[in-house]
Every structure is written in C-alpha cells, then in structure tokens.
Amino acid sequence: MRHVAVFGTDPSLSSPFMQDLLNGNTPAYFPEIQQKKGMLFSNITLAWFMEEERKHDRFDLTEQHQRSIRSLSSGEQKKALLNYLLARNPDFLVLDNPFDALDTASRYALQEELRHLSRQLMIIQIVKRRTDLLPFISHALYCEDDRVLFSGTIGEYLERYDRRPRFKLNGKLPAPSSPHYSDISESLIKFENVSVSYEDRPILKDINWEVRKGEFWELVGPNGAGKTTMLTMITGDNPKAFGQELFLFGRKKGTGESVWQIKEKIGYLTPSMLDLFHRRTTVEQMIISGMVDSIGLYRQATGLQTKLAGKWIRLLDLENERHASFTSLSQVHQRMVLVARAMVKHPPVLILDEPANGLDDNAAAMLTGLINKMAEESETAIIYVSHRQEPGLKSHRVFELIPSQNGSTGKEKTIVTG
C-alpha cells in the first residue's frame, strides 16, 4: 500500500489543496482515495472536541472513561482521538504533525500504532520536522503556495529538497527598554526539597534546582512529569508554591511580593498565547506592548518605545511588515515577534514553553538562532521547555524530571556535544 508524506512551506489545512485532499478529491495525486472517506488526525481536531466538551458537555472522545479530555496527558488525548476516528471506519487517515507535544515513550507508542494501521489503510502524513517522518512512508509531495511542485518517491524528495535551513538576524540584540533589574540577586529561582501532590497523587518529590543570572537551562521530562507544575509555581499561578522552600529573586515565595511583582520580572511565551491577539494589532504594536505589559496597545507609544521596537523589527528582518497585522505574518515570524515581545525588557527570567511546537525544520532553526543570540548577548536566564531535542540549541544546562510512584525526582543531565 502506498503511503505519502506532504511537505511544504507551512501547508495550511484550510488551503484548497488540503480541503480537496480531506474530501478525497485529488485524483492527480491520490487516485486510490477518490470519493473515499478520510479522517483528520490533528491537534485542530482535538481542539474542536475540547471546545465541544467545554461548551456543550459532549464527551465524545472519553465517553467510556467518564472523564474530561483535558484531564488526560497529551499521549492519552491523542490515543483517544485515534480510537474515535478509527471507529468511523475511514478509508484513509491524514496525519497533521501527529507527534507534537509527545514525549519519547508516547511518540514510540503512537508510531507503532500507526505502523500497524498502515497495513490496513492509506496514511497521508503532513510533515514539518524531518525526524517525524514515519518509516513506512514511500512517496512524497512538496507544495508551495497551494501548488504541488514535486510528486515522487520519498528518496527522490529527500535528495532534491532536504537542505540545511538558512536564515539571518540583522545586528546585535537591542538594549533593554527598562534597565531597572540591576539590583536582582544572582540566584533567581531556587527549589529546596520541594514536593507537590494533588489529591494524594504525588507529582514532585524533593526537587532541588537553582537558576542563576544569565544561565540557559532546558527543562525536560516525559508528559505528566511535573514540568507545568514547576512553571506555574515559578510564575505565581499555583498555590502549591506557598509554604514551600521556593525562592524567587532572592526572597521566599509568599513573604511579601505579589503575583504581579513576580510576573513583571518574567518573560513568558507559549504558542497558545497566539489566541490572545486580534487582527488590528500591528507588528510594531506587539513589540511595544511588551514594554508596557499589556495585551495589545491602548495608549500612544513614546518616541523611544517606537525606536526600540524598530531595532527589534530590523533584527528579525521584518522591516517591510512593521505596520502589517501581526496575524498576517507566517507562523515562525509570529513566534519570533512574541519572543521579542517577551524579551524587550531583558527580564531576569525568560520562560519558553514549547516555543517551536508545530514549526517546520527551517522555521525551528530560525527561532533557535534567535534564542541562542538572546542567551549569548544578555544576562537574562532562559528556561526552555520542550519534548523535542532541538538541533542547534546551545543551552548551558539541562534539568531532567524523572517520574516515579512517589512523584518525579529531578537531576541535572549531562549535555552530550559533538
């Protein structure tokens, strides 16, 4: 049975080509699925079921488990979605970046399930990351601007198109908008024997971890290991932080500083933040909003703010898009602008939570280059959270969470180079 990978410059699920594909109406490239029934396995599909659950109390994916889909791990969510789709007896499956946000064990389990299914029905995989390519894929399409530029075997495609990504950053990192963090202690975040449980379910066990000024850490661990719990304890959104031996910016959590005083010292980025910004916000306004800690810009920018935003825009090579709508940018440029927004004040701590999730190899390399530059040219401590080992990321240190029945323990992991 023929299985096909679809590559391209950020292929859109809403494009005419993809809509025809999902409807089994692409005879030139997929004659075997003409007028056949296909199903889409995608985070978009998963998000739709989550919204139906939230709005209408429909538990289609988890009816037999009698629990919310949101309460499941990423791996469990994708397993539930795949079971639901297969119960509809499709003739083919379209996989849209199926391994996003999965840890190594969950990725392997899903790959084995898909390998088994490939004996029974056609698999069409939309691929953004070369390492995600399923081993049984035999053919490839390459699309640009909704046009198919290549159709052939996977070997022919890789020989012709699999090239090292290129990108550029223009100049040095701009100076901070508000250089008022000089009195911050060297020790920015410190966990001392921190343990956390939820309803008698242990999450973290005796965590000891310190982040100091200018360090570049990766925080790693499988789904459900407690990474999100640790991040919310740092950012002030988790009441479990109180009463713990957790120190932020030189003082124990809960001894006077408000949540907002903590948040103003932390830059934060997660791809879900894209939902917060509307079409009227320009690229320039997005970056300036990071100087005033607002979602959008609701007052006239000063000349200095506009000038600094221009320096970031020039660094990102987006001068032609300065007054364009933020939502009109490509996916990677949206992420880079969000990183600039979070970094514009050079906060003591910058947290990047799955920042490259959903990006292709070229886009991820662009984002990685920007993050490395910030680490090299600033005193901001960076915490990079991801399930994927990002090629080219030049972190200094790695803190790994290791699950156990008593909660995840943590240790510094040796970085292997070369």
C-alpha positions in Angstrom: 0.0 0.0 0.0 1.3 3.5 -0.9 1.8 6.0 1.9 2.6 9.6 1.3 4.2 12.5 3.1 3.2 16.0 2.3 5.9 18.6 2.7 5.8 22.3 2.1 6.2 25.9 3.3 3.8 25.8 6.2 1.0 23.9 4.4 -2.4 25.2 5.6 -5.2 22.8 6.5 -7.7 25.5 5.2 -6.0 25.6 1.7 -7.9 24.4 -1.3 -5.4 21.6 -1.9 -5.8 20.3 1.7 -9.6 20.6 1.6 -9.7 18.6 -1.6 -7.4 16.0 -0.1 -9.5 15.6 3.0 -12.6 15.2 0.8 -10.9 12.5 -1.4 -10.9 14.8 -4.4 -7.3 14.9 -5.6 -7.3 12.3 -8.5 -4.0 13.6 -10.0 -2.0 12.7 -6.8 -4.2 10.4 -4.8 -6.3 8.3 -7.3 -6.7 5.5 -4.8 -8.8 7.6 -2.4 -11.1 9.2 -5.0 -14.5 9.5 -3.4 -13.3 7.6 -0.3 -13.8 8.6 3.3 -10.9 10.1 5.2 -10.3 11.3 8.8 -8.0 14.1 10.0 -5.8 13.2 13.0 -4.7 16.7 14.1 -4.4 19.0 17.1 -7.0 21.1 15.3 -9.4 18.1 15.5 -8.5 17.6 19.2 -9.1 21.3 20.0 -12.5 21.1 18.4 -13.5 18.2 20.6 -12.2 20.1 23.7 -14.3 23.1 22.8 -17.4 20.9 22.3 -16.8 19.4 25.7 -16.4 22.9 27.3 -19.5 24.4 25.6 -21.9 21.5 25.3 -20.7 18.9 27.8 -20.1 16.5 25.0 -17.5 13.9 26.0 -17.3 12.1 22.6 -13.6 11.1 23.0 -13.8 10.0 26.6 -17.4 8.7 27.0 -16.2 5.3 28.1 -13.8 6.7 30.6 -16.2 9.3 32.1 -13.6 12.0 32.4 -12.7 15.2 30.7 -10.3 15.0 27.7 -8.5 17.9 29.3 -7.6 15.8 32.3 -5.6 13.3 30.1 -2.0 13.6 29.2 -1.0 14.6 25.6 -0.4 10.9 24.8 -3.7 9.8 26.2 -5.6 12.6 24.4 -4.1 11.5 21.0 -4.8 7.9 21.7 -8.5 8.7 22.5 -8.7 10.8 19.3 -7.2 8.0 17.1 -9.6 5.4 18.6 -12.6 7.7 17.9 -11.5 8.2 14.3 -10.9 4.6 13.6 -14.3 3.6 15.0 -15.7 5.6 12.0 -14.0 3.1 9.6 -12.1 5.6 7.4 -10.6 4.6 4.1 -7.5 6.7 4.8 -6.0 8.9 7.6 -4.5 12.3 7.2 -1.9 12.9 10.0 -1.2 16.5 10.7 2.1 16.6 12.8 1.0 13.7 14.9 4.0 13.8 17.3 3.7 17.4 18.5 3.9 17.7 22.3 4.6 14.0 22.9 7.4 12.6 24.9 9.7 9.8 23.7 7.6 6.9 25.0 4.3 8.3 23.7 5.9 9.0 20.3 7.1 5.4 20.1 3.7 4.0 21.1 1.9 6.2 18.5 4.4 5.3 15.8 3.9 1.6 16.4 0.1 2.0 16.3 0.4 3.9 13.0 2.8 1.2 11.6 0.2 -1.4 12.4 -2.6 0.6 10.8 -0.5 1.2 7.7 -1.2 -2.4 6.7 -4.9 -1.8 6.6 -5.4 1.8 5.3 -3.6 4.5 3.5 -1.7 7.0 5.6 -1.0 10.6 4.4 1.3 12.4 6.7 1.8 16.2 6.7 5.4 16.6 7.8 7.1 19.7 9.2 10.0 18.0 11.0 12.3 15.6 9.2 12.7 13.5 12.3 8.9 12.9 12.5 8.8 11.1 9.1 7.1 7.7 9.6 9.5 4.9 8.5 6.9 3.2 6.2 6.2 6.3 4.1 7.1 5.5 0.5 6.1 8.6 -1.5 6.2 12.4 -1.1 4.5 15.6 -2.3 6.1 19.0 -2.0 3.8 22.0 -2.0 4.3 25.8 -2.1 1.5 28.4 -2.2 -1.0 25.6 -2.7 0.8 24.3 -5.8 2.3 20.8 -6.0 5.9 21.2 -7.1 7.1 17.7 -6.7 5.5 14.2 -6.7 7.6 11.1 -6.5 9.3 8.7 -4.1 10.4 9.7 -0.7 14.1 9.1 -1.6 13.8 11.4 -4.6 12.3 14.1 -2.5 14.9 13.9 0.2 17.7 14.1 -2.3 16.2 17.1 -4.0 14.7 19.2 -1.2 16.2 18.1 2.1 18.6 21.0 2.6 20.2 22.7 5.6 18.0 25.7 6.6 19.2 29.3 6.1 18.3 32.4 8.0 19.7 35.7 9.1 19.5 38.0 12.1 20.5 41.6 11.5 22.8 43.1 14.1 23.1 42.9 17.8 20.4 42.3 20.4 18.7 45.6 21.2 19.3 47.1 24.7 16.6 46.6 27.3 13.6 49.0 27.3 13.8 49.4 31.1 17.2 48.6 32.6 16.0 48.6 36.2 16.8 45.0 37.2 20.4 45.7 38.2 19.6 45.0 41.9 18.3 41.5 41.2 20.1 38.8 43.1 22.4 36.3 41.3 20.1 33.5 42.4 16.8 33.9 40.5 14.9 30.7 41.2 15.7 28.1 43.8 13.8 24.9 44.7 14.9 23.3 48.0 13.4 19.9 48.6 10.1 20.9 47.0 7.4 18.2 46.9 3.9 18.6 45.5 0.8 16.3 45.5 -2.7 16.7 44.1 -5.5 14.9 45.9 -2.9 12.4 47.3 -1.4 11.9 43.9 2.3 12.7 44.2 3.7 15.0 41.3 7.1 16.2 42.5 9.4 14.7 45.1 12.3 16.6 46.8 13.1 18.8 43.9 16.4 20.8 44.2 17.1 23.2 41.4 18.7 26.6 41.2 18.6 29.0 38.2 21.1 31.9 38.3 21.5 35.1 36.3 22.4 34.5 32.7 22.1 30.7 32.7 20.4 28.9 29.8 18.5 25.8 31.0 16.4 23.2 29.3 13.7 21.7 31.5 12.9 18.2 30.2 10.9 15.1 31.2 8.0 13.0 29.9 4.4 14.0 29.7 2.9 14.3 33.2 6.3 14.5 34.9 5.5 17.9 36.5 7.1 20.5 34.2 3.9 22.6 34.0 3.6 22.3 37.8 7.1 23.8 38.3 6.5 26.6 35.8 3.2 27.6 37.4 4.9 27.6 40.8 7.5 30.0 39.4 5.1 32.3 37.6 2.8 32.7 40.6 -0.2 30.8 39.2 0.0 27.8 41.5 -1.0 27.9 45.2 1.1 24.8 45.8 4.1 27.1 45.8 3.2 28.7 49.1 4.7 27.1 52.2 7.4 25.5 50.1 11.1 26.2 50.2 10.8 28.1 46.9 12.8 31.3 46.5 12.2 33.8 43.6 14.6 36.7 43.0 16.2 36.4 46.4 13.2 36.0 48.7 11.0 33.1 49.8 7.7 32.8 47.9 4.8 34.2 49.9 6.8 36.6 52.1 5.6 39.8 50.6 5.9 40.0 46.9 2.6 40.0 44.9 2.0 37.8 41.9 2.3 40.8 39.7 5.6 41.8 41.2 6.9 38.4 40.3 5.3 38.4 36.8 6.9 41.7 35.8 10.3 40.0 36.2 9.4 37.1 34.0 9.1 37.0 30.2 6.9 34.1 29.1 6.0 32.5 25.7 3.8 29.6 24.8 2.2 29.0 21.4 -1.3 29.2 22.9 -0.7 32.9 23.5 -1.4 33.5 19.8 -5.1 33.2 20.6 -4.9 36.4 22.8 -4.1 38.8 19.9 -6.6 40.2 17.4 -6.2 41.3 13.8 -5.8 45.0 14.4 -2.5 44.7 16.3 0.5 45.6 14.2 3.9 44.0 14.5 5.3 47.3 15.9 2.4 47.5 18.5 3.0 43.9 19.5 6.6 44.6 20.5 5.8 47.8 22.2 3.0 46.1 24.2 5.8 44.0 25.8 7.3 47.2 27.2 4.1 48.1 29.0 2.9 44.6 29.9 -0.4 44.7 28.0 -2.2 42.5 25.6 -2.4 44.9 22.7 -1.5 48.6 22.8 -4.1 51.1 24.3 -2.1 54.3 24.5 0.2 56.3 22.3 3.7 55.0 22.2 6.6 57.3 23.0 9.3 58.0 20.5 11.8 55.9 22.5 9.5 53.0 22.5 8.9 53.2 18.8 12.6 53.5 18.1 13.4 50.4 20.2 10.6 48.4 18.5 12.2 49.4 15.2 15.5 47.9 16.3 13.8 44.5 17.1 12.0 44.6 13.8 15.3 45.2 12.0 16.9 42.3 13.9 14.1 40.0 12.9 14.3 41.2 9.2 10.7 42.3 9.3 11.0 46.0 8.3 8.6 45.5 5.4 6.0 44.2 7.9 6.4 46.8 10.6 2.9 48.1 10.2 1.3 44.9 9.0 -1.2 43.0 11.1 0.6 40.5 13.5 -1.9 37.8 12.4 -0.9 38.2 8.8 2.7 37.0 9.5 3.9 33.5 8.9 3.8 31.1 11.8 7.5 31.4 12.6 7.6 35.2 12.3 4.6 35.3 14.8 6.6 33.2 17.2 9.7 35.4 16.8 7.7 38.6 17.4 6.3 37.0 20.5 9.8 36.2 21.7 10.9 39.8 21.0 7.8 41.0 23.0 8.7 38.8 25.9 12.4 39.8 25.8 12.1 43.5 25.0 12.7 44.5 28.7 15.5 41.9 29.1 13.6 40.4 32.1 15.7 38.5 34.7 13.9 35.2 33.6 12.5 34.2 30.2 10.4 31.0 30.1 9.9 29.5 26.6 7.3 26.7 26.8 7.4 24.5 23.7 8.2 27.6 21.5 8.9 25.6 18.4 5.8 23.4 18.6 4.2 23.0 15.2 7.1 24.6 13.3 8.9 23.0 10.4 12.7 22.4 10.4 13.6 25.7 8.7 11.3 27.7 11.0 12.5 26.0 14.1 16.1 26.7 13.1 15.3 30.4 12.7 13.7 30.5 16.2 16.6 28.6 17.7 19.0 31.1 16.3 17.2 34.0 17.9 17.0 32.2 21.3 20.8 31.4 21.2 21.5 35.0 20.4 19.5 36.2 23.4 21.4 33.8 25.6 24.7 35.0 24.3 24.1 38.7 24.4 22.1 39.3 27.5 22.0 38.5 31.3 18.5 37.0 31.1 18.2 33.5 32.4 16.4 31.3 29.9 14.3 28.2 30.8 13.4 26.3 27.6 10.8 23.6 27.9 10.3 21.0 25.2 9.7 17.3 24.5 12.0 17.6 21.5 15.7 17.9 21.5 16.1 20.9 19.2 19.1 20.7 16.8 21.4 23.7 17.3 20.0 24.8 20.6 23.0 25.9 22.7 21.7 25.5 26.2 24.2 25.6 29.1 22.5 23.0 31.3 19.6 20.5 31.4 17.3 19.7 34.4 15.5 16.4 33.9 12.4 15.3 35.7 12.2 11.5 36.3 8.8 10.1 37.1 8.3 7.6 39.9 5.4 6.3 42.0 6.3 8.8 44.7 6.5 11.7 42.3 9.1 13.0 39.9 12.6 13.5 41.1 15.0 15.8 39.4 18.6 15.9 38.4 21.0 17.8 36.2 21.6 15.9 33.0 24.9 15.9 31.2 24.9 17.7 27.9 26.4 15.5 25.1 28.2 17.5 22.4 29.8 16.6 19.2 
